[in-house]
Amino acid sequence: MSDLATFRATTRAWLEANCRAEMRKPMRADEDACWGGRNPSFSCPEQKLWLDRMAERGWTVPDWPSEYGGGGLTPAESKALREEMASLGCRSPLYSFGISMLGPALLKYGTEAQKQEHLPKIARGEIRWCQGYSEPNAGSDLASLATSAEDAGDHFVVNGQKVWTSYADKADWIFCLVRTDKTTKQGGISFLLFDMASPGVSTKPILLISGYSPFCETFFDDVKVPKANLLGERNKGWDVAKYLLGHEREMISGMGLGTGGGPSLGEIAVKSIGAEADGRLDDPVLRARIALFEVRAEAFRAMSERFIDELKARRAHPAQPSMMKYVGTELNKQRHELMMAAGGSDVLEWESERSNGGTAPRTWLRTKANSIEGGTSEVQLNIIAKRILELPGA
């Protein structure tokens, strides 16, 4: 038996012994996602146990170096772990912007002291992070941001506002773009890390049309940030920001996979509309739409596997996350459009117990933002045209 086959067999045995039945069920609600943090909330004892056991092995971040709390696995071993977890239906032990976005930036740009300070806590789920990028007047044109960080000797003093800050009201720390030079645009931006409990930091939730939102406005009033919390060089934070955005877009593209479990589109439609004598959905037009979607989703799944392999091997095109993000978010919107079409009148319910508080229409409305967050679809298409297709600019 090869080393990889042995690893796969022992990994599967360990997962079967340590991932309890409750952690193998499809997620039913937001509470089923574990985000960790200073004051973590667990939906059940098994959720905490699963996080603790995976973190102990470094398998919350299996491909990070072991000295920073990771598993130290090779790309092939990491892929085998993902595949065995998927085969057994194991939930992710930890959802974290620290893992999906900040961690890779720290590994590339961080000092050794910064890596030792932050990465193990991210891996263990001890600190929950949020992202301070967008501002009221700096969305797609992010480089126009105005939040300032004035030099005050051994620290910066931060003033300004961020918007669409996901889970800012629940986060412990923030990674934040600030302006440290007003004479230039991209060249005057720096990348700071600081505690959300710092004096002068406040948040205000933003309500979406769906009735649910993780977003907040975030305000900074004379917030003192030690200079040791500067990630990368001063005035070169745009390089860090772009690198991190690639990982954010990779994360967002994952929604195109639709791995939340639960009934398929066909099952939802048959339950609502009914089936023909041979068991097929009794609506040939909707049946064809669902079939076409499922073919596209499978193609995207195969494409995602290839992209992850190339990314881990450092062979991925720098603009490839934009392509993945565009396709993944468009697929997720299509999926929920079909759920609405397949659900009949039931999906029009907004607050009833039968509709689980209107989960279907609320989620459908929420997906409309998928093609905006993390860089609009128009921005992604421009990047694809310029960087991958090498088309001439306007």
C-alpha positions in Angstrom: 0.0 0.0 0.0 1.4 3.4 -0.9 2.0 6.1 1.7 -1.0 8.1 0.4 -3.3 5.1 0.5 -2.1 4.4 4.0 -2.8 8.0 5.0 -6.2 7.9 3.4 -7.1 4.7 5.3 -5.9 5.9 8.7 -7.6 9.3 8.1 -10.9 7.7 7.3 -10.7 5.4 10.4 -9.9 8.5 12.6 -12.8 10.5 11.1 -15.2 7.6 11.7 -14.1 7.3 15.3 -14.0 11.1 16.1 -16.7 12.7 14.0 -19.9 11.9 15.8 -23.3 11.4 14.1 -24.6 14.9 14.9 -21.6 16.4 13.0 -22.4 14.3 9.9 -25.9 15.7 9.4 -26.6 18.4 6.8 -26.5 21.9 8.3 -30.1 23.1 9.0 -29.5 26.6 10.2 -26.8 29.3 10.7 -26.3 28.0 14.2 -24.9 24.8 12.8 -21.8 26.7 11.6 -19.1 27.0 14.2 -17.2 30.3 14.0 -15.2 30.1 17.2 -14.0 33.3 18.9 -13.4 34.6 22.4 -17.0 33.8 23.3 -17.9 31.0 21.0 -21.5 29.7 20.7 -22.0 25.9 20.1 -25.2 24.4 18.9 -24.5 21.2 20.8 -21.7 19.5 22.8 -20.6 17.5 19.7 -19.9 20.7 17.8 -17.3 21.8 20.3 -15.8 18.3 20.6 -15.4 18.1 16.8 -13.7 21.5 16.7 -11.3 20.6 19.6 -10.4 17.2 18.1 -9.7 18.6 14.6 -7.8 21.6 16.0 -5.6 19.3 18.1 -4.5 17.5 14.9 -4.1 20.8 13.0 -6.8 19.7 10.6 -8.9 22.9 10.8 -6.0 24.2 8.5 -4.5 20.9 7.3 -2.1 22.5 4.8 -0.7 25.2 7.1 2.8 24.5 8.7 2.6 22.6 12.0 4.5 25.3 13.8 1.6 27.7 13.2 -1.1 25.3 14.4 -1.6 23.6 11.0 -1.5 19.9 10.1 1.6 20.2 7.9 0.0 18.0 5.2 1.0 17.8 1.6 -1.4 19.0 -1.0 -2.2 15.3 -1.9 -2.9 14.5 1.8 -5.0 17.6 2.2 -7.1 16.6 -0.8 -7.5 13.1 0.6 -8.7 14.5 3.9 -11.3 16.7 2.1 -12.5 13.7 0.1 -12.8 11.5 3.1 -14.7 14.2 5.0 -17.0 14.6 2.1 -17.6 10.9 1.7 -18.6 10.6 5.4 -20.6 13.8 5.4 -18.4 15.4 8.0 -19.2 19.1 8.6 -16.4 21.7 8.5 -15.2 22.0 12.1 -14.6 25.8 11.8 -15.8 28.6 9.6 -13.4 31.5 9.7 -12.3 34.6 7.8 -9.0 34.1 9.6 -8.6 30.8 7.8 -10.0 31.6 4.4 -8.6 35.2 4.0 -6.3 36.6 6.6 -4.3 33.4 7.3 -2.8 33.1 3.7 -1.9 36.8 3.8 -0.2 36.4 7.2 1.8 33.4 5.9 3.0 35.4 2.9 3.5 38.9 4.4 3.6 38.5 8.2 6.6 38.8 10.4 7.5 35.7 12.4 6.2 37.4 15.5 2.9 38.1 13.8 2.6 34.6 12.5 3.3 33.1 16.0 0.8 35.5 17.6 -2.1 35.1 15.3 -2.0 31.9 13.2 -2.3 29.3 16.1 -5.3 31.2 17.5 -6.9 31.2 14.1 -6.3 27.5 13.7 -7.8 26.7 17.1 -10.8 29.0 16.6 -9.9 31.2 19.5 -10.2 34.6 17.7 -12.9 35.5 15.2 -11.9 38.0 12.5 -13.8 40.4 10.3 -12.7 42.3 7.2 -12.5 46.1 7.0 -12.4 46.9 3.3 -15.5 48.6 1.8 -16.5 52.1 2.7 -19.6 54.2 1.9 -17.7 55.9 -1.0 -15.2 53.1 -1.8 -16.9 49.9 -2.9 -15.8 48.6 -6.4 -13.3 51.5 -6.4 -11.8 50.2 -3.2 -8.6 52.2 -3.6 -10.5 55.4 -3.0 -10.9 54.5 0.7 -10.6 57.4 3.1 -10.3 55.7 6.6 -7.0 57.3 7.8 -4.2 56.1 10.1 -2.1 59.0 11.4 1.4 58.3 12.7 1.5 59.0 16.4 5.0 57.7 17.3 4.8 54.1 18.4 1.2 53.7 17.2 -1.3 54.8 14.5 -4.5 56.7 15.3 -7.3 55.4 13.0 -10.4 57.4 12.1 -13.1 56.6 9.5 -15.9 54.2 8.6 -16.3 50.8 7.0 -19.5 49.3 5.6 -20.8 45.8 4.7 -18.4 44.5 7.4 -19.6 40.9 7.8 -20.2 39.8 11.4 -18.4 42.9 12.8 -20.7 42.9 15.8 -19.5 39.3 16.6 -15.8 39.6 15.6 -12.9 39.9 18.0 -10.3 41.4 15.6 -10.4 43.1 12.3 -8.0 43.2 9.3 -8.4 46.7 7.9 -7.3 48.8 5.0 -6.3 52.4 6.0 -4.9 55.4 4.3 -1.4 56.4 5.5 -0.5 58.7 2.5 -3.1 61.0 1.0 -0.9 62.0 -2.0 -1.3 58.8 -3.9 -4.1 56.3 -4.3 -3.1 52.6 -4.2 0.4 53.6 -3.0 -0.9 55.3 0.1 -2.8 52.3 1.7 -1.6 50.2 4.6 -2.9 47.0 6.1 -3.6 47.0 9.9 -4.7 44.3 12.4 -6.4 45.4 15.6 -8.7 44.4 18.4 -12.4 45.2 18.0 -12.5 45.8 21.7 -10.2 48.8 21.3 -11.6 52.1 22.6 -13.2 54.0 19.7 -14.5 51.0 17.7 -18.3 50.7 17.3 -20.6 48.8 15.0 -24.2 49.1 13.8 -26.0 46.2 12.1 -27.4 46.7 8.6 -30.8 45.1 7.8 -31.3 43.6 4.4 -34.5 43.1 2.4 -34.4 39.4 3.4 -34.9 40.3 7.0 -31.6 38.8 7.9 -28.1 40.2 7.6 -24.6 39.5 8.9 -23.5 43.0 7.7 -22.6 46.0 9.8 -21.4 49.6 9.6 -18.1 49.9 11.5 -16.8 53.2 13.0 -13.4 54.2 14.2 -12.9 57.2 16.4 -9.3 57.9 17.4 -8.5 54.2 17.7 -4.9 53.5 18.8 -3.2 50.7 16.9 0.4 49.6 17.7 2.7 49.8 14.8 3.6 46.2 15.4 0.2 45.4 14.0 1.1 46.7 10.5 1.0 43.7 8.1 3.5 44.2 5.3 5.2 47.5 4.5 3.7 50.9 5.2 2.0 52.3 2.1 2.1 48.9 0.4 -1.0 47.4 1.9 -2.6 47.3 -1.6 -0.4 44.4 -2.4 -1.6 42.5 0.7 -5.2 43.5 -0.1 -5.1 42.1 -3.6 -3.5 38.9 -2.5 -6.1 38.5 0.2 -8.9 39.2 -2.3 -7.9 36.3 -4.4 -8.4 34.0 -1.4 -11.7 35.7 -0.5 -13.0 35.1 -4.1 -11.9 31.5 -3.9 -13.9 31.2 -0.6 -17.0 32.9 -2.1 -16.9 30.7 -5.2 -17.5 27.7 -3.0 -21.1 28.6 -2.7 -21.5 27.4 -6.3 -20.9 23.9 -5.0 -24.0 23.9 -2.9 -22.6 21.5 -0.3 -25.1 22.4 2.4 -26.8 19.0 2.2 -30.6 18.6 2.2 -33.0 17.6 -0.6 -32.0 18.1 -4.3 -33.7 20.5 -6.6 -35.6 17.6 -8.2 -36.8 16.3 -4.9 -38.1 19.7 -3.9 -39.9 20.1 -7.2 -41.5 16.6 -7.1 -42.7 17.2 -3.6 -44.4 20.4 -4.7 -45.5 19.7 -8.2 -45.8 15.9 -8.4 -44.3 13.2 -10.6 -45.3 11.4 -13.7 -46.0 7.6 -13.7 -42.3 6.9 -14.3 -41.2 9.1 -11.4 -40.0 12.0 -13.4 -41.0 15.6 -12.4 -44.4 16.4 -13.9 -43.2 19.7 -15.5 -41.0 19.1 -18.5 -39.8 22.7 -18.8 -38.7 22.9 -15.2 -37.3 19.4 -15.5 -35.1 20.5 -18.3 -34.0 23.7 -16.5 -33.0 21.6 -13.4 -31.1 19.1 -15.6 -29.2 21.9 -17.4 -28.3 23.4 -14.0 -27.1 20.1 -12.6 -24.8 19.6 -15.6 -23.3 23.0 -15.1 -22.9 22.5 -11.4 -21.0 19.2 -12.0 -18.8 20.9 -14.5 -18.1 23.6 -11.9 -17.3 21.0 -9.2 -14.7 19.4 -11.5 -13.3 22.8 -12.3 -13.1 23.6 -8.6 -11.2 20.5 -7.8 -8.7 21.3 -10.6 -8.3 24.9 -9.3 -7.7 23.8 -5.7 -5.1 21.3 -6.9 -3.4 24.0 -9.0 -3.6 26.5 -6.1 -2.0 24.2 -3.6 0.7 23.4 -6.1 1.2 27.2 -6.7 0.4 26.8 -10.4 -2.9 28.6 -10.5 -3.2 31.8 -12.6 -3.4 34.9 -10.3 -6.7 35.8 -12.0 -8.3 32.4 -11.7 -10.1 33.2 -8.4 -12.0 35.9 -10.3 -13.2 33.3 -12.8 -14.2 30.9 -10.0 -15.9 33.6 -8.0 -18.0 34.8 -11.1 -19.1 31.3 -12.0 -19.8 30.1 -8.5 -21.9 33.1 -7.5 -23.9 33.0 -10.7 -24.6 29.3 -10.1 -25.7 29.9 -6.6 -28.2 32.5 -7.8 -29.5 30.1 -10.4 -29.8 27.4 -7.8 -32.1 29.5 -5.6 -34.1 30.8 -8.6 -34.8 27.1 -9.4 -35.7 26.5 -5.7 -38.3 29.2 -5.9 -39.6 27.8 -9.2 -39.7 24.3 -7.8 -41.2 25.1 -4.4 -44.7 26.2 -5.6 -46.7 28.5 -3.3 -44.9 27.2 -0.2 -41.9 29.3 -1.1 -43.9 32.5 -0.9 -44.4 32.0 2.9 -42.3 34.4 4.9 -42.7 33.7 8.6 -44.6 30.4 9.1 -43.3 27.5 11.0 -44.0 25.3 8.0 -41.6 27.3 5.9 -39.0 27.4 8.6 -39.4 31.2 8.9 -39.4 31.7 5.2 -36.0 30.3 4.7 -36.4 29.7 0.9 -37.5 33.3 -0.1 -35.1 34.9 2.4 -32.2 33.0 1.1 -33.2 33.6 -2.5 -33.2 37.4 -1.8 -29.9 37.1 0.0 -28.2 35.5 -3.1 -28.8 38.7 -5.1 -25.8 40.1 -3.3 -23.5 37.2 -4.3 -22.6 38.9 -7.5 -21.7 42.1 -5.6 -19.8 41.0 -2.5 -16.1 40.3 -2.9 -15.9 42.3 -6.1 -18.9 42.7 -8.5 -19.4 40.3 -11.4 -18.6 43.2 -13.7 -15.2 43.7 -12.0 -14.5 40.0 -12.2 -15.3 39.9 -15.9 -13.0 42.9 -16.5 -10.2 41.0 -14.7 -10.8 37.9 -16.7 -10.8 39.8 -20.0 -7.6 41.6 -19.1 -5.6 39.0 -17.2 -6.7 35.7 -18.7 -8.1 36.5 -22.2 -5.5 39.3 -22.6 -8.1 41.5 -24.4 -7.1 45.1 -25.1 -8.4 47.8 -22.7 -10.9 50.4 -23.6 
